Amino acid sequence: MWPKLDFIFQGKARKYRGIKVDELGKAIANNVLTIGIGTEYFLYDDFKSLIR
């Protein structure tokens, strides 16, 4: 459903776009390998930057 609605999320609303489950999994797996403390909050572009 999200790919069909992505055209709505342009400009400032881009951060609310959906992300595919496989991309989400890759981003989470890659982020586990980074050093960090506390709670992290990610938006669409943050997840996309974690996918290698």
N, C-alpha and C positions, 0 to 999 in steps of 0.2 A: 504494500500500500504506500509506503514512504516514497519510493521512486516516482510514483504518480503525483505526489504532492510537493516534491522538491521545488517545483517552479514557484510555489508560494513563498518559500523561505529564501529570499534574496536580500542583499544588503545587510542591515543590522540583524535581521531575523535568521540569517544564515547559521548562526550558532545553534539553532534549534532543529536543524535538519536531522533526519534519521540516519543511522549507520547500520550497515549490514552486519549480521551476527558474526560472520567469519572475520570481518575487519575488526570488530570489537574485541573478539578473542585474541587476535594477533596483537592489538594495541595493549591489552591488559597483560599478555604474556611478556611483551617487550618492556613494559613499565615495571614489572616485578623485578627486573634485573637492574633497575636504577636505584641509587641510594636516595632515600628521602625519609622524612619523619612527619608523622601526623596524617591528617586527612587531605586528600587531593580532590579537586573538583575539575572535571574536564568537560569541554564543549566540543562541538563537531570538529573544528580545526585542530584542537589538541589531540583528539584521537587519530585524526588523519596523519599528524606529524609523527606519531609513534609507530605507524605501520612501515615496516622496512621491506 
